[in-house]
């Protein structure tokens, strides 16, 4: 995939797979500074796409649980949920 791909058209798995490839290329090195910056910027865009998909999935799960009368605060039993549960140490909501 290229940087010109419309992020709105990417599914979660597509964005995740491309992000993995971007990270692999950055970690491998051997790219110019300009190429590295372009890869990093693309990685940031892809991470945002993945976050939107995950946030949407969380909202759907919360809505389904609320319909069943089971409140779900996101902290109990969810990997990476709760205080400091985000990959960067932040809450998933922010």
Order of alpha helices (4+ residues) and beta strands (2+ residues): alpha-alpha
